[in-house]
Amino acid sequence: MYKTQLFVLVLTVCSTFAVARVVKVHIHDQDDKVVQFTMNRVESFTWKNCGGNGFGVSDLSLTPDPLEFPGTIHLAMKAYFNTTIQSPLPTTLLIEKEIEGKYIKIPCIDNFGSCTYDDLCELLDEANCPDPLVKAGIPCQCPFKPAQYTLPTSDFDVETSFFPSGGYHMKGSIGMNGKTAGCLEIFFSVA
């Protein structure tokens, strides 16, 4: 019974303070002890470049917000390469799930989650380039020559639900020649 009441209270607080970025909750448990926790709510999709000068993103949109899986994701992006980006590209991907106001790292399992890859170029060589990127003339394999690329709003169908509902933080950092070539950090929610 207590867990059900706590769930309803948390849901009510989240709904009531939907515009708040941080929500502090004080409740009394069954022994009348005060239980306090803080929730950092992911309000909407946000992104930022987080380092490196080899390449970056100048505009990015991802809808719907929150994302729904399975479903169709609409992505638009402007990206730039200031230098030739070539193998090897050591890459670190961090994926965290928001749980009770804290971000918990999702471990790397079968190359999904918070993983480190020796060479992103090798992974790209094994993958099929999505049709919207091909149509926009955006390369999917190394090397990437200095250029600016625009992906107009494009649809990507996701047939599986690989993210449970909630807030997420992702950070991808790509290295080249011992330095950070580029880094992108995003926050998003899944319905």
Backbone as CSV, one residue per row, in Angstrom:
resi,resn,N_x,N_y,N_z,CA_x,CA_y,CA_z,C_x,C_y,C_z
1,MET,0.824,-1.188,0.000,0.000,0.000,0.000,0.872,1.257,0.000
2,TYR,1.924,1.255,0.802,2.808,2.419,0.906,3.444,2.733,-0.435
3,LYS,3.906,1.705,-1.161,4.542,1.928,-2.457,3.552,2.524,-3.450
4,THR,2.305,2.068,-3.417,1.287,2.615,-4.307,1.039,4.077,-3.992
5,GLN,0.945,4.424,-2.710,0.734,5.817,-2.321,1.915,6.677,-2.754
6,LEU,3.111,6.173,-2.591,4.302,6.917,-2.984,4.300,7.152,-4.491
7,PHE,3.942,6.133,-5.257,3.897,6.274,-6.707,2.888,7.343,-7.114
8,VAL,1.696,7.305,-6.540,0.661,8.292,-6.862,1.122,9.687,-6.470
9,LEU,1.773,9.818,-5.315,2.264,11.116,-4.872,3.323,11.647,-5.832
10,VAL,4.269,10.815,-6.199,5.327,11.239,-7.121,4.717,11.639,-8.461
11,LEU,3.786,10.851,-8.967,3.131,11.170,-10.225,2.396,12.501,-10.129
12,THR,1.709,12.741,-9.027,0.989,14.001,-8.824,1.947,15.174,-8.758
13,VAL,3.033,15.015,-8.010,4.019,16.089,-7.887,4.625,16.394,-9.247
14,CYS,4.979,15.360,-9.993,5.564,15.572,-11.323,4.586,16.285,-12.241
15,SER,3.317,15.921,-12.181,2.324,16.572,-13.025,2.097,18.012,-12.599
16,THR,2.042,18.249,-11.298,1.787,19.586,-10.777,2.920,20.534,-11.097
17,PHE,4.136,20.061,-10.983,5.299,20.906,-11.214,5.954,20.585,-12.553
18,ALA,5.150,20.366,-13.564,5.678,19.946,-14.864,6.642,20.950,-15.471
19,VAL,6.509,22.217,-15.115,7.414,23.214,-15.684,8.668,23.376,-14.847
20,ALA,8.719,22.762,-13.688,9.888,22.915,-12.823,11.033,22.061,-13.327
21,ARG,12.237,22.554,-13.186,13.423,21.801,-13.586,13.841,20.861,-12.455
22,VAL,13.719,21.320,-11.198,14.083,20.510,-10.043,12.900,20.493,-9.090
23,VAL,12.511,19.320,-8.647,11.401,19.181,-7.721,11.921,18.505,-6.463
24,LYS,11.708,19.143,-5.297,12.074,18.524,-4.025,10.795,18.036,-3.363
25,VAL,10.804,16.804,-2.919,9.615,16.191,-2.350,9.907,15.766,-0.916
26,HIS,9.006,16.137,0.001,9.078,15.709,1.396,7.782,14.953,1.686
27,ILE,7.883,13.721,2.127,6.698,12.957,2.495,6.972,12.248,3.813
28,HIS,5.919,11.788,4.425,6.042,11.010,5.655,5.775,9.550,5.316
29,ASP,6.668,8.659,5.773,6.457,7.248,5.494,5.517,6.661,6.538
30,GLN,5.353,5.345,6.511,4.398,4.694,7.403,4.766,4.828,8.877
31,ASP,6.033,5.094,9.183,6.462,5.308,10.568,6.545,6.789,10.897
32,ASP,5.981,7.641,10.045,5.959,9.091,10.197,7.353,9.711,10.134
33,LYS,8.284,9.026,9.496,9.600,9.606,9.248,9.534,10.394,7.945
34,VAL,10.270,11.498,7.900,10.274,12.316,6.693,11.223,11.694,5.668
35,VAL,10.706,11.473,4.485,11.492,10.969,3.374,11.619,12.120,2.383
36,GLN,12.843,12.434,1.979,13.069,13.538,1.047,13.860,13.033,-0.147
37,PHE,13.471,13.474,-1.318,14.275,13.195,-2.497,14.086,14.321,-3.499
38,THR,15.047,14.440,-4.385,15.037,15.481,-5.406,14.940,14.824,-6.769
39,MET,14.109,15.406,-7.622,13.979,14.887,-8.981,14.412,15.977,-9.955
40,ASN,15.403,15.695,-10.771,15.780,16.595,-11.858,14.985,16.156,-13.075
41,ARG,14.021,16.950,-13.456,13.121,16.568,-14.530,13.689,16.999,-15.875
42,VAL,13.698,16.077,-16.821,14.070,16.424,-18.180,12.837,17.068,-18.801
43,GLU,12.898,18.399,-19.009,11.742,19.131,-19.514,11.471,18.830,-20.976
44,SER,12.511,18.850,-21.763,12.348,18.635,-23.189,13.713,18.297,-23.775
45,PHE,13.694,17.980,-25.040,14.931,17.644,-25.728,15.863,18.849,-25.729
46,THR,17.082,18.648,-25.254,18.107,19.692,-25.302,19.417,19.053,-25.746
47,TRP,20.296,19.870,-26.292,21.579,19.361,-26.767,22.624,20.453,-26.684
48,LYS,23.901,20.030,-26.715,25.006,20.982,-26.802,26.255,20.249,-27.276
49,ASN,27.116,20.993,-27.959,28.444,20.486,-28.273,29.238,20.533,-26.979
50,CYS,30.070,19.537,-26.732,30.766,19.478,-25.443,32.277,19.325,-25.591
51,GLY,32.822,19.751,-26.718,34.272,19.731,-26.852,34.739,19.338,-28.232
52,GLY,35.999,19.635,-28.484,36.610,19.302,-29.760,36.334,20.361,-30.809
53,ASN,37.231,20.454,-31.782,37.016,21.421,-32.852,37.129,20.788,-34.237
54,GLY,37.130,19.466,-34.311,37.197,18.784,-35.600,35.858,18.747,-36.305
55,PHE,34.788,18.623,-35.525,33.441,18.632,-36.090,32.456,18.966,-34.983
56,GLY,31.246,19.296,-35.388,30.220,19.622,-34.411,28.860,19.739,-35.069
57,VAL,27.896,20.081,-34.251,26.516,20.250,-34.690,26.148,21.707,-34.465
58,SER,25.537,22.341,-35.470,25.121,23.734,-35.309,23.617,23.866,-35.111
59,ASP,22.859,22.816,-35.434,21.416,22.827,-35.205,20.938,21.382,-35.147
60,LEU,20.010,21.114,-34.234,19.519,19.749,-34.060,18.116,19.795,-33.485
61,SER,17.194,19.074,-34.106,15.857,18.933,-33.532,15.444,17.469,-33.620
62,LEU,14.722,17.036,-32.606,14.293,15.649,-32.500,12.887,15.651,-31.919
63,THR,11.931,15.123,-32.657,10.556,15.048,-32.178,10.004,13.665,-32.500
64,PRO,8.918,13.236,-31.836,8.122,13.982,-30.866,8.869,14.144,-29.545
65,ASP,8.366,14.987,-28.708,8.989,15.229,-27.413,7.910,15.138,-26.345
66,PRO,7.889,14.074,-25.554,8.872,13.005,-25.439,8.787,12.027,-26.621
67,LEU,9.900,11.292,-26.805,9.962,10.278,-27.854,9.040,9.119,-27.508
68,GLU,8.529,8.466,-28.534,7.661,7.306,-28.327,8.212,6.128,-29.119
69,PHE,8.427,5.005,-28.417,8.919,3.787,-29.057,7.929,2.665,-28.827
70,PRO,7.609,1.833,-29.812,7.968,2.026,-31.212,7.237,3.235,-31.781
71,GLY,7.775,3.771,-32.874,7.175,4.946,-33.494,8.113,5.571,-34.496
72,THR,7.719,6.743,-34.962,8.513,7.470,-35.946,9.181,8.656,-35.277
73,ILE,10.480,8.772,-35.474,11.259,9.890,-34.949,11.514,10.845,-36.106
74,HIS,11.344,12.139,-35.845,11.605,13.170,-36.848,12.890,13.880,-36.435
75,LEU,13.894,13.829,-37.298,15.209,14.386,-36.993,15.609,15.384,-38.070
76,ALA,16.093,16.551,-37.633,16.678,17.547,-38.536,17.998,17.975,-37.919
77,MET,19.013,18.225,-38.765,20.334,18.518,-38.217,21.178,19.297,-39.216
78,LYS,22.022,20.160,-38.666,23.085,20.802,-39.438,24.381,20.463,-38.723
79,ALA,25.338,19.926,-39.466,26.618,19.519,-38.878,27.754,20.033,-39.753
80,TYR,28.925,20.124,-39.152,30.085,20.610,-39.894,31.321,19.800,-39.523
81,PHE,32.222,19.676,-40.488,33.524,19.054,-40.292,34.565,20.104,-40.647
82,ASN,35.410,20.466,-39.695,36.444,21.481,-39.920,37.733,20.891,-40.467
83,THR,37.877,19.601,-40.340,39.083,18.914,-40.783,38.679,17.530,-41.275
84,THR,39.561,16.841,-41.948,39.262,15.476,-42.377,39.235,14.569,-41.149
85,ILE,38.130,13.887,-40.984,37.945,12.969,-39.855,38.150,11.563,-40.399
86,GLN,39.171,10.873,-39.868,39.514,9.562,-40.418,39.909,8.582,-39.322
87,SER,39.960,7.329,-39.710,40.289,6.227,-38.813,41.717,6.368,-38.283
88,PRO,41.944,5.930,-37.058,41.006,5.391,-36.078,40.311,6.516,-35.307
89,LEU,39.046,6.270,-34.952,38.253,7.226,-34.181,37.773,6.567,-32.890
90,PRO,38.604,6.559,-31.834,38.137,6.001,-30.566,36.936,6.803,-30.064
91,THR,35.902,6.095,-29.655,34.636,6.733,-29.299,34.148,6.222,-27.952
92,THR,33.681,7.153,-27.142,33.094,6.814,-25.850,31.654,7.297,-25.846
93,LEU,30.734,6.403,-25.524,29.321,6.743,-25.442,28.848,6.501,-24.017
94,LEU,28.264,7.528,-23.427,27.692,7.431,-22.084,26.185,7.562,-22.218
95,ILE,25.441,6.604,-21.682,23.982,6.676,-21.642,23.568,6.497,-20.190
96,GLU,22.779,7.449,-19.694,22.311,7.400,-18.313,20.796,7.533,-18.283
97,LYS,20.175,6.790,-17.379,18.726,6.833,-17.161,18.471,7.569,-15.866
98,GLU,17.509,8.474,-15.906,17.140,9.217,-14.705,16.251,8.341,-13.826
99,ILE,16.698,8.113,-12.588,15.938,7.320,-11.630,15.954,8.057,-10.299
100,GLU,14.776,8.425,-9.824,14.625,9.129,-8.551,15.541,10.345,-8.456
101,GLY,15.606,11.118,-9.532,16.359,12.362,-9.518,17.846,12.234,-9.742
102,LYS,18.333,11.025,-9.959,19.763,10.818,-10.205,19.924,10.076,-11.521
103,TYR,21.035,10.335,-12.181,21.317,9.632,-13.426,22.167,8.402,-13.136
104,ILE,21.671,7.257,-13.599,22.332,5.971,-13.401,22.873,5.508,-14.755
105,LYS,24.158,5.190,-14.779,24.822,4.764,-16.016,24.280,3.413,-16.472
106,ILE,23.908,3.339,-17.741,23.478,2.078,-18.342,24.739,1.363,-18.824
107,PRO,25.004,0.153,-18.333,26.251,-0.537,-18.705,26.262,-0.944,-20.176
108,CYS,27.441,-1.221,-20.668,27.624,-1.677,-22.048,27.333,-3.180,-22.111
109,ILE,26.279,-3.543,-22.839,25.922,-4.950,-23.018,25.724,-5.187,-24.508
110,ASP,26.506,-6.085,-25.082,26.431,-6.399,-26.516,26.524,-5.140,-27.378
111,ASN,27.476,-4.278,-27.056,27.722,-3.033,-27.795,26.572,-2.040,-27.735
112,PHE,25.708,-2.144,-26.728,24.660,-1.145,-26.505,24.763,-0.655,-25.071
113,GLY,24.628,0.626,-24.875,24.730,1.230,-23.550,25.943,2.132,-23.503
114,SER,26.499,2.283,-22.320,27.678,3.139,-22.133,28.913,2.351,-22.531
115,CYS,29.304,2.500,-23.786,30.371,1.678,-24.356,31.532,2.526,-24.853
116,THR,32.682,1.884,-24.950,33.858,2.479,-25.569,34.191,1.639,-26.796
117,TYR,34.386,2.315,-27.913,34.681,1.640,-29.173,36.072,2.061,-29.635
118,ASP,36.857,1.102,-30.100,38.218,1.398,-30.556,38.235,2.279,-31.799
119,ASP,37.288,2.044,-32.716,37.287,2.801,-33.965,35.870,2.897,-34.517
120,LEU,35.293,4.087,-34.418,33.949,4.313,-34.938,33.881,4.025,-36.436
121,CYS,34.959,4.279,-37.147,34.980,4.028,-38.599,34.685,2.563,-38.915
122,GLU,35.216,1.642,-38.120,34.960,0.217,-38.342,33.480,-0.105,-38.158
123,LEU,32.849,0.494,-37.152,31.417,0.269,-36.932,30.598,0.820,-38.092
124,LEU,30.975,2.001,-38.576,30.249,2.606,-39.693,30.388,1.781,-40.964
125,ASP,31.551,1.136,-41.147,31.759,0.285,-42.323,30.792,-0.899,-42.340
126,GLU,30.384,-1.359,-41.157,29.502,-2.519,-41.041,28.023,-2.147,-41.104
127,ALA,27.701,-0.854,-40.986,26.306,-0.415,-40.910,25.796,0.051,-42.271
128,ASN,24.485,-0.063,-42.450,23.843,0.484,-43.646,23.552,1.962,-43.412
129,CYS,23.798,2.775,-44.413,23.524,4.202,-44.315,22.015,4.422,-44.476
130,PRO,21.360,5.072,-43.501,19.912,5.315,-43.608,19.574,6.149,-44.851
131,ASP,18.463,5.825,-45.491,18.051,6.502,-46.720,18.022,8.026,-46.611
132,PRO,17.497,8.610,-45.514,17.479,10.075,-45.447,18.876,10.696,-45.535
133,LEU,19.887,10.035,-44.973,21.249,10.563,-45.069,21.772,10.448,-46.491
134,VAL,21.481,9.321,-47.142,21.904,9.129,-48.532,21.279,10.216,-49.405
135,LYS,19.964,10.451,-49.241,19.254,11.454,-50.047,19.804,12.857,-49.815
136,ALA,20.259,13.145,-48.589,20.786,14.473,-48.261,22.262,14.613,-48.629
137,GLY,22.873,13.532,-49.135,24.282,13.586,-49.522,25.236,13.594,-48.345
138,ILE,24.782,13.047,-47.221,25.613,12.999,-46.018,26.323,11.650,-45.976
139,PRO,27.651,11.651,-45.953,28.382,10.377,-45.951,28.205,9.633,-44.628
140,CYS,28.275,8.323,-44.717,28.136,7.475,-43.527,29.396,6.673,-43.235
141,GLN,30.448,6.891,-43.997,31.683,6.143,-43.781,32.878,7.084,-43.796
142,CYS,33.904,6.683,-43.098,35.150,7.450,-43.040,35.897,7.307,-44.360
143,PRO,36.692,8.296,-44.721,36.920,9.561,-44.020,35.819,10.577,-44.335
144,PHE,35.653,11.539,-43.411,34.723,12.645,-43.600,35.548,13.878,-43.947
145,LYS,35.318,14.431,-45.106,36.061,15.607,-45.577,35.481,16.876,-44.951
146,PRO,36.295,17.946,-44.858,35.765,19.213,-44.344,34.576,19.676,-45.192
147,ALA,33.445,19.915,-44.543,32.222,20.321,-45.241,31.149,20.656,-44.213
148,GLN,30.062,21.213,-44.700,28.870,21.428,-43.887,27.752,20.593,-44.491
149,TYR,26.965,19.963,-43.630,25.890,19.096,-44.086,24.585,19.497,-43.417
150,THR,23.499,19.373,-44.183,22.168,19.660,-43.651,21.275,18.456,-43.898
151,LEU,20.681,17.964,-42.832,19.674,16.916,-42.936,18.327,17.587,-42.694
152,PRO,17.500,17.742,-43.748,16.176,18.322,-43.515,15.367,17.363,-42.647
153,THR,14.283,17.845,-42.079,13.465,16.989,-41.217,13.181,15.677,-41.935
154,SER,13.617,14.595,-41.313,13.518,13.261,-41.911,12.911,12.300,-40.909
155,ASP,12.186,11.321,-41.425,11.519,10.334,-40.579,12.364,9.076,-40.456
156,PHE,12.476,8.593,-39.229,13.157,7.335,-38.938,12.184,6.472,-38.145
157,ASP,11.796,5.329,-38.708,10.876,4.425,-38.024,11.654,3.533,-37.076
158,VAL,11.222,3.517,-35.832,11.834,2.671,-34.808,10.789,1.629,-34.432
159,GLU,11.085,0.371,-34.737,10.100,-0.692,-34.563,10.165,-1.366,-33.204
160,THR,11.140,-1.018,-32.417,11.282,-1.671,-31.121,11.361,-0.627,-30.023
161,SER,11.095,-1.051,-28.824,11.185,-0.153,-27.679,12.421,-0.523,-26.879
162,PHE,13.533,0.187,-27.120,14.763,-0.156,-26.420,15.046,0.771,-25.250
163,PHE,14.249,1.828,-25.075,14.394,2.704,-23.918,13.096,2.689,-23.126
164,PRO,13.124,2.264,-21.859,11.929,2.391,-21.025,11.587,3.870,-20.837
165,SER,10.355,4.168,-20.479,9.943,5.563,-20.319,10.763,6.244,-19.224
166,GLY,10.940,7.554,-19.385,11.689,8.344,-18.414,12.654,9.295,-19.081
167,GLY,13.491,9.924,-18.267,14.470,10.884,-18.747,15.817,10.227,-18.992
168,TYR,16.545,10.735,-19.986,17.846,10.179,-20.356,18.857,11.282,-20.621
169,HIS,20.108,10.932,-20.404,21.246,11.785,-20.736,22.195,10.933,-21.563
170,MET,22.633,11.476,-22.706,23.608,10.774,-23.543,24.734,11.731,-23.885
171,LYS,25.942,11.196,-23.887,27.110,11.993,-24.254,28.026,11.114,-25.088
172,GLY,28.313,11.580,-26.294,29.211,10.855,-27.180,30.437,11.692,-27.465
173,SER,31.612,11.118,-27.252,32.869,11.821,-27.476,33.730,10.997,-28.430
174,ILE,34.208,11.664,-29.484,35.004,10.989,-30.503,36.396,11.600,-30.529
175,GLY,37.410,10.744,-30.459,38.790,11.211,-30.453,39.472,10.981,-31.789
176,MET,40.539,11.740,-32.004,41.367,11.542,-33.187,42.748,12.105,-32.886
177,ASN,43.772,11.315,-33.152,45.157,11.729,-32.899,45.383,12.151,-31.445
178,GLY,44.763,11.438,-30.509,44.976,11.701,-29.089,44.217,12.888,-28.528
179,LYS,43.358,13.526,-29.322,42.585,14.681,-28.862,41.108,14.447,-29.134
180,THR,40.261,15.226,-28.466,38.831,15.152,-28.738,38.548,15.851,-30.058
181,ALA,37.986,15.112,-31.007,37.635,15.695,-32.305,36.253,16.327,-32.253
182,GLY,35.359,15.732,-31.462,34.007,16.252,-31.331,33.276,15.558,-30.209
183,CYS,32.274,16.244,-29.678,31.513,15.712,-28.553,30.111,16.299,-28.618
184,LEU,29.103,15.483,-28.391,27.717,15.933,-28.377,27.037,15.366,-27.145
185,GLU,26.294,16.223,-26.458,25.580,15.829,-25.247,24.109,16.154,-25.445
186,ILE,23.221,15.190,-25.134,21.788,15.425,-25.278,21.036,14.926,-24.050
187,PHE,19.909,15.570,-23.791,18.956,15.148,-22.777,17.630,14.950,-23.501
188,PHE,16.934,13.852,-23.208,15.648,13.611,-23.849,14.778,12.763,-22.940
189,SER,13.489,12.730,-23.267,12.533,11.930,-22.512,11.868,10.925,-23.433
190,VAL,11.480,9.796,-22.853,10.748,8.761,-23.570,9.412,8.577,-22.873
191,ALA,8.329,8.594,-23.650,6.977,8.443,-23.088,6.743,7.007,-22.663
